[in-house]
């Protein structure tokens, strides 16, 4: 299917932001439209990820929001750069709970740069930051996210920001005055310049209450909670990492603008030294100055951020007034809302932590995960399903695909679908024959992933168009199998009886026996998914003296539930289980006859 540029009249949020970003970029770089003018510079959108622990699905919104906007801009023929700043020069704030290979001894590294903290035991990576960065890099490749990575440890330690650091120190009085307005006012912005963004305030007020798990999943970069540089010796927007212990528990005690001589002491080890800041590269600007400095340095036009950056006095609000000091302006920056997890308690791979993109991609295909971020506006919270809800989610996705195919889809839904299945670079890999996820999950649940049994059952679902090879239903089949094996508790897995329940069969009344006889009598002539669906729903209708295609009544629905419960008890010992037509196909005619007392 060809890639079609989205019209600016589209109703989806991505197109609207793309319109704003393109217009703002042209405003910032005027004079590039006339004949003979130099080519317009690439439009810059940005994300920031602090690899301080597992990068979870809440953090992924920090990447997916600008990715989707950048991709739309590319589709329209513009050059765009999506920068991801790896904030690996942030301090190590705390030891995350439940990470394999990490114990309480890692507390001794609190205060060091993330790139100076050892990786978890057994990791092939050289340090903490690289360990957690690697998993996200792999997931972004699978998701089709095109970006340019910027390593902040490298930027700071190479001296790339030296002039910006010296400028911030010269302008520290001006920066301090800006911060002071936010420190002393509960609701800053009476002057119309330094206050919170009204749109963001409205977005925050519209958020629904969230539980603790969602708050954890929404937690942003650790840098968001850093101090702003205020100390007893005055205000200094720069914090050195100690030359004795490599921690940032330092206080600048003196600075000379002419010589750039800077003196600091360390509260952790007592080390003190005087350095020339014009030659010193072992420290960084405090977060509320670092972020707006980078907006100017990189020319960022669009960068979203989480709720933690959006309250009065937070980094995004303060950055509006600090960025001009560095010769730039604050980017368009929508606030993004929480990403919750449905069924998170069943997670095993994260060992108690919130799930990561890699965890999600084990149980769902990349286009589906992309769709979850594309179909909701950034300020709308949503949940990602790890429980039974994933089956309903896949049903919704398949219905959307069918509407796209037959041309009945709404424009905004079509746009979200297009953004999910392809990027400006091309189509994402998909399943050639996307059978219902719930069906595939039921089959692998019953077969235990046995390939020969699986292909036999799948081939019988639609005898007129049988599945001949499992590759036809991959990778969706593999995702469904991973979901069954990692997310469904053992006591909810399906175990088919090996022998009939003679005691239960002997206790049945004549009506129950007759319903089983009717079912067994119709097996051969109804042996397909559609046929067995008609049969299992039709038996209670016939028992009630109705035609097999009669519309169900409330009384009939009760009779059907009773009949289904009996079949489940006789086949899998419980009163619930996979959809009965799928279960019957999986068990096979001979075994069904045996277990039902034929």
Buried (B, 14 or more C-beta within 10 A) or exposed (E): EEBEBBEEEBEBBBBBBBBBBBEBBBEBBEEEEEEEEEEBEBBBBBBBBBBBBBBBBBBBBBBBBBBBBBBBBBBBEBEBBBBBBBBBBBBBBEBBEEBEEBEEEBEEBBBBBBBBBBBBEEBEBEBBBBBBBBBBBEBBEBBBBBBEEBBBBEBBBEEBBBEBBBBBBBBBEEBBEBBBBBEEBEEBBEEEEBBBBEEBBEBBEEBEEBEEBBBBBBBBBBBBEBEBBBEEBBBBBBBBBBBEBBBBBBBBBEBEEEEBBBBBBBEBBEBBBEBEBBEBBEBBBBBBBBBBBBBBBBBBBBBBBBBBBBBBBBBBBBBBBBBEBBEBBBBBBBBBBBBBBBBBEBBEBBEEBBBBBBBBBBBBBBBBBBBBBBBBBBBBBBBBBBBBEBBEBBEEBBEBBEBBEEEEBEBBBBBBBBBBBBBBEEEBEBBEBBBBBBBBBBBBBBBBBEEEBBBBBBBBBEEEEBBEEBEBBBBBBBBBBBBBBBBBEEEBBBBBBEEBBEEBBEEBEEEBEBBBBBBBEBBEEBBBBEBBBBBBBBBBBBBBEBEBEEEBEEEBEEBBEBBBEBBBBBBBBEEEBBBBBBBBBBBBBEBBBBBBBB
